Amino acid sequence: MPKMKTDSGAKKRIKVTGSGRLRRRKAFRGHLLEKKSSKRTRRLGREADVAPGQAKNVKKLMGL
């Protein structure tokens, strides 16, 4: 069997930490930022963990 290829869309968007957790960027931070409060944009700037329900599928895409 050939090797599994990593999904190129997933590898651009998701980072794997040293302990194996999956980190992603939050949505709604791309544009139209004037109307969003500073508190909200700061919160959206942080990275988040991939939800446990999606982690299994994302790991498969990442080739983990």
C-alpha angles and dihedrals in degrees: 000000000000121000119273113254119229112242103252094212091054096046090055093051106035131060125199115218124218090261091051099256118143118235126194139181119254122245128242097046098099104086145338089062098150093078094046117086121248089243091055096046091049090052091048090050093067122088119248135205119255109255115262091239091057098037095086093054093042092052089054090052090049092050094243 
